[in-house]
Structures are given as structure tokens and as C-alpha cells.
Amino acid sequence: MARTTLDTWDANFFHKSPMFQALLPFSREFEQFSVWPELSDLKTLFSLHGMDMTPVAQAEKPACFEDYYEPRIFLKRELQTRRENWHDLFNALVWLRFPQAKSELNKLHYQTAVQRQAKTNRSPQENAITLFDESGIIVISDNAALLQLIREHQWRQLFVQHREDFANHIRCIVFGHALYEKALSPYIGMTAQALLIQSDELLSADISLVDEHIAHQWQQHNINSPKCLSPLPVLGIPGWYADNEQEIFYDNKDYFRDKRK
């Protein structure tokens, strides 16, 4: 099968969109790579950052529960990572950027899998974990009213009428590795699952403190359902997509949807 553009290595991807801002500290590690980094490169990077985890090759079909993806991370500290794969590369980078939050999500994944009875559905918390892990975005503001506009899907008020306030009083940090993958080739319909945080301190704090806060929220089971996350049409974020400089962009009701009654 022909390789698509999304499969093709590009060492400059960090600088293509503000959506990758949280990962910029790692850009220098890859800027000299003309081909995909190998597992050995990721192992070196994990070691340099003091991670007690080792990227390993994707295994064959697991023979027992302990060899499944999440249990293997929790029990053996082995992160299965496919070669030449954006999804898995971003997952590794998110582990490096948010080690506390990712560890807490993994622990919850493992614990709920152990406790789940055979032939029963996933719990609401498991669904929330997966949504945030794959498509999560952290939205921090010192203005409760702006966060409420997100909860109420008041997109025109948020992105147009309060555009300057958004720039000065909201901080958006992409967390989900699938969301990072989508950011390589943004498309209308691209939606994140937002964890909304009202905080003066975290608005300008180092990401390590944001990581600690997020981990604590999951540890305390404050996020126990997908309803704790708010859908956010990320291409509406000022500065994140060229087309949103035109006010008419926000007239697309199929993308900027009203809240369901």
C-alpha cells in the first residue's frame, strides 16, 4: 500500500501549528532526523528524561491479561510502540510531557479492567479515561464566565465577541495523542474533549504543575464520566486555524453546534 502523507516523517511538524506547542521542548531531539526515529531513539529519550518506562516493539496477540496494552504498562513499565507510526509517537511524547497524568490514567485503566466482570460493559469512568487519553485538551481560565460559554456551546460569543478575552484569559493545551495526530492534517469537524479548569495560578504555570493538577483530578475520581468533559471545536480557537480569522467561519452550524436541549 502506498504511504500517505500522514505516514511520512517530517521533523518540522512541531512548528506547523500552535496545537503542538506543548511538545516543542522535544523538537530539538528530532530536528536532525531525516527518517523516522527508531525505538532505540525513544528509549534514549525516555532515559534522558528519567522515565521509569521503556518503549518496546508492538507485540503479537497477547496470550494473557498481563500482556495486554495497559496491563503491560502498569505491571512491566513497557510501552508498546509501533514503528513509523504517528499515533504511537505522539503517545510516547505525551508520556514524556505529562508523566503524572498518563500514569494515573494507566493505573485507572488497569484497575477498572481488573475489577470489571466478564461480559459487562465499560463503565462511564472508563469511557471518560479513553476520551481524554485520545482526544483530550486542557482548557485553563481565570474567568469562570468564559468557561461557562464552552459548557453552553456559545461559540460565537466565545470565539468572536470575546476573542480578545480568549487570548488573554484562556490557555489551551492539547493532551490526547490522537488529537495531536489529527493536528497534522486539520479538518472541519475536528473536536476535542475539554477538561475545564478555573485557576489563576495554572493560567501561566509550568506544564509540570498542570500535569500534577490533572493527575490529582483523576486520582480523586473527580472525572468519572464523559459528561465531565466538554466538546470543543478546536479549529475555532483563535490562532489555531487560518480560516477562523474570518467571522463567517463560525456560521458553520454543523461544526459549531448548539448544545442539545
C-alpha positions as CSV (number, residue, x, y, z in Angstrom):
1,M,0.0,0.0,0.0
2,A,1.3,3.5,-0.9
3,R,2.4,5.5,2.1
4,T,0.2,8.5,2.9
5,T,1.4,11.9,3.9
6,L,0.4,11.1,7.4
7,D,2.8,8.2,7.4
8,T,5.7,10.2,6.1
9,W,8.2,11.5,8.5
10,D,8.5,15.3,8.9
11,A,10.9,16.6,11.6
12,N,9.3,20.1,11.3
13,F,5.8,19.1,12.4
14,F,6.3,20.7,15.8
15,H,6.3,24.2,14.2
16,K,3.4,23.7,11.8
17,S,0.7,24.6,14.3
18,P,0.2,26.1,17.8
19,M,-1.6,22.9,18.6
20,F,1.9,21.3,19.0
21,Q,3.1,24.0,21.4
22,A,3.2,21.7,24.5
23,L,5.6,19.3,22.6
24,L,8.0,22.0,21.5
25,P,10.6,21.1,24.2
26,F,11.2,17.8,22.3
27,S,11.5,19.4,18.9
28,R,15.3,19.7,19.2
29,E,15.6,16.0,19.8
30,F,14.2,15.2,16.3
31,E,15.1,18.2,14.1
32,Q,18.1,16.4,12.7
33,F,16.2,13.2,11.8
34,S,15.7,12.7,8.1
35,V,13.9,9.4,8.7
36,W,11.6,8.0,11.4
37,P,13.2,7.7,14.9
38,E,13.8,4.1,15.9
39,L,12.7,2.5,19.2
40,S,16.3,2.9,20.4
41,D,16.0,6.7,19.9
42,L,12.8,6.8,22.0
43,K,14.4,4.6,24.7
44,T,17.3,7.1,24.9
45,L,14.9,10.0,25.1
46,F,12.9,8.3,27.9
47,S,16.1,7.6,29.8
48,L,17.3,11.2,29.4
49,H,14.0,12.4,31.0
50,G,14.2,9.9,33.9
51,M,11.2,7.9,32.8
52,D,10.8,4.5,34.5
53,M,9.4,3.0,31.4
54,T,10.8,1.5,28.2
55,P,9.3,1.8,24.7
56,V,9.2,-1.7,23.2
57,A,8.0,-3.1,19.9
58,Q,4.3,-3.9,19.4
59,A,3.8,-7.5,20.4
60,E,1.7,-10.2,18.8
61,K,-1.7,-11.0,20.1
62,P,-1.4,-11.2,23.9
63,A,-1.5,-14.7,25.5
64,C,-2.7,-13.5,28.9
65,F,-4.2,-10.4,30.6
66,E,-0.8,-9.2,31.8
67,D,0.4,-8.8,28.3
68,Y,-2.4,-6.6,27.1
69,Y,-1.5,-3.0,26.3
70,E,-2.5,-1.2,29.6
71,P,-1.6,-4.0,32.0
72,R,1.8,-4.3,30.4
73,I,2.5,-0.6,31.0
74,F,1.3,-0.9,34.6
75,L,2.9,-4.2,35.5
76,K,6.1,-4.2,33.4
77,R,6.5,-0.5,32.6
78,E,6.7,-1.3,28.9
79,L,5.1,1.0,26.4
80,Q,4.3,-0.9,23.2
81,T,5.1,1.4,20.3
82,R,4.7,0.8,16.6
83,R,7.5,1.9,14.2
84,E,6.9,4.7,11.8
85,N,3.5,5.5,13.4
86,W,2.4,9.0,14.3
87,H,-0.3,7.8,16.7
88,D,2.2,5.9,18.8
89,L,5.0,8.5,18.5
90,F,2.6,11.2,19.9
91,N,1.6,8.8,22.7
92,A,5.2,8.5,23.7
93,L,5.7,12.2,23.6
94,V,2.6,12.8,25.7
95,W,4.0,10.3,28.3
96,L,7.2,12.5,28.4
97,R,5.2,15.7,28.7
98,F,2.6,14.6,31.1
99,P,4.1,11.6,33.0
100,Q,1.9,12.0,36.2
101,A,-1.4,12.3,34.4
102,K,-0.6,9.5,31.9
103,S,0.5,7.2,34.8
104,E,-2.7,7.9,36.7
105,L,-4.8,7.2,33.6
106,N,-2.9,4.0,33.0
107,K,-3.5,2.9,36.7
108,L,-7.2,3.6,36.3
109,H,-7.3,1.7,33.0
110,Y,-5.7,-1.3,34.8
111,Q,-7.8,-1.2,37.9
112,T,-11.1,-0.9,36.1
113,A,-10.1,-3.8,33.8
114,V,-9.2,-6.0,36.7
115,Q,-12.5,-5.2,38.5
116,R,-14.8,-5.4,35.5
117,Q,-16.9,-8.6,35.5
118,A,-16.8,-10.7,32.4
119,K,-19.2,-9.8,29.6
120,T,-20.1,-6.4,31.2
121,N,-19.9,-3.0,29.5
122,R,-17.2,-0.5,30.2
123,S,-18.0,1.9,33.0
124,P,-18.7,5.7,32.4
125,Q,-15.3,6.4,34.0
126,E,-13.5,4.1,31.6
127,N,-15.2,5.9,28.7
128,A,-14.1,9.2,30.2
129,I,-10.5,7.9,30.5
130,T,-10.4,6.8,26.9
131,L,-11.9,10.0,25.6
132,F,-9.4,12.2,27.4
133,D,-6.4,10.0,26.7
134,E,-7.1,10.0,23.0
135,S,-8.8,13.4,22.3
136,G,-8.4,15.4,25.5
137,I,-7.5,19.1,25.7
138,I,-6.8,21.1,28.9
139,V,-8.6,24.4,29.0
140,I,-7.5,26.8,31.8
141,S,-9.0,30.2,32.5
142,D,-9.2,32.7,35.4
143,N,-12.6,33.7,34.1
144,A,-15.5,31.4,35.0
145,A,-17.8,33.1,32.6
146,L,-15.6,32.1,29.6
147,L,-15.5,28.5,30.7
148,Q,-19.3,28.6,31.0
149,L,-19.6,29.7,27.4
150,I,-17.8,26.5,26.4
151,R,-20.1,24.4,28.6
152,E,-23.1,26.0,26.9
153,H,-21.7,25.8,23.4
154,Q,-21.9,29.6,23.0
155,W,-19.3,29.5,20.3
156,R,-19.9,32.9,18.6
157,Q,-19.8,34.7,22.0
158,L,-16.7,32.8,22.9
159,F,-14.7,33.0,19.7
160,V,-16.0,36.2,18.2
161,Q,-17.4,38.6,20.8
162,H,-14.8,37.6,23.5
163,R,-12.0,36.9,21.1
164,E,-9.6,39.3,22.9
165,D,-10.6,37.8,26.3
166,F,-10.0,34.4,24.9
167,A,-6.4,35.3,24.0
168,N,-5.7,36.9,27.4
169,H,-7.7,34.7,29.8
170,I,-7.7,31.2,28.3
171,R,-4.9,28.7,27.9
172,C,-5.4,25.6,25.8
173,I,-3.0,22.6,26.0
174,V,-3.5,19.5,23.8
175,F,-3.3,16.3,25.7
176,G,-4.8,13.5,23.6
177,H,-2.3,11.7,21.3
178,A,-5.0,11.0,18.7
179,L,-5.8,14.8,18.7
180,Y,-2.1,15.5,18.0
181,E,-2.2,13.0,15.1
182,K,-5.3,14.8,13.7
183,A,-3.5,18.1,14.0
184,L,-1.0,17.0,11.3
185,S,-3.9,17.5,8.8
186,P,-6.7,19.5,10.5
187,Y,-10.2,19.1,9.2
188,I,-13.6,20.7,9.8
189,G,-15.3,18.5,12.4
190,M,-12.1,18.0,14.5
191,T,-13.4,18.1,18.1
192,A,-11.6,17.8,21.4
193,Q,-12.8,16.7,24.8
194,A,-12.1,19.6,27.1
195,L,-11.2,19.4,30.8
196,L,-12.2,22.8,32.0
197,I,-10.1,24.3,34.9
198,Q,-10.7,27.6,36.6
199,S,-7.4,28.7,38.0
200,D,-5.3,31.9,38.3
201,E,-2.1,30.1,39.1
202,L,-2.3,27.5,36.3
203,L,-3.0,30.0,33.6
204,S,0.7,30.8,33.3
205,A,2.3,27.9,35.3
206,D,4.8,25.4,34.0
207,I,3.2,22.4,32.4
208,S,4.7,20.2,35.1
209,L,2.3,21.8,37.6
210,V,-0.6,21.4,35.1
211,D,0.4,17.7,34.8
212,E,0.3,17.4,38.6
213,H,-3.1,19.0,38.9
214,I,-4.6,16.8,36.2
215,A,-3.2,13.7,37.8
216,H,-4.8,14.7,41.1
217,Q,-8.2,15.3,39.5
218,W,-8.2,11.7,38.1
219,Q,-6.8,10.3,41.3
220,Q,-9.6,11.8,43.3
221,H,-12.2,10.5,40.8
222,N,-13.4,14.0,40.1
223,I,-13.7,12.9,36.4
224,N,-15.9,9.9,36.5
225,S,-18.0,10.2,33.3
226,P,-17.7,11.6,29.7
227,K,-20.2,14.3,31.0
228,C,-17.3,15.8,32.9
229,L,-15.6,16.7,29.6
230,S,-16.9,19.4,27.2
231,P,-16.8,19.0,23.4
232,L,-14.6,21.8,21.9
233,P,-14.4,22.5,18.2
234,V,-10.6,23.2,18.3
235,L,-10.4,24.8,14.9
236,G,-12.3,27.7,16.3
237,I,-9.6,28.6,18.8
238,P,-8.1,31.9,17.7
239,G,-4.7,31.4,16.1
240,W,-5.1,27.7,15.6
241,Y,-6.6,27.7,12.1
242,A,-6.2,30.4,9.5
243,D,-9.8,30.3,8.3
244,N,-11.2,31.4,11.7
245,E,-9.8,34.9,11.1
246,Q,-13.0,35.4,9.1
247,E,-16.1,35.8,11.3
248,I,-18.1,33.8,8.7
249,F,-16.2,30.7,9.6
250,Y,-18.2,30.4,12.8
251,D,-21.5,30.3,10.9
252,N,-21.0,26.6,10.2
253,K,-23.6,25.1,12.5
254,D,-22.6,21.6,11.5
255,Y,-19.3,22.2,13.3
256,F,-20.1,24.9,15.8
257,R,-23.2,23.0,17.1
258,D,-25.7,24.3,19.6
259,K,-26.0,22.4,22.8
260,R,-28.6,19.7,22.8
261,K,-31.6,20.6,24.9
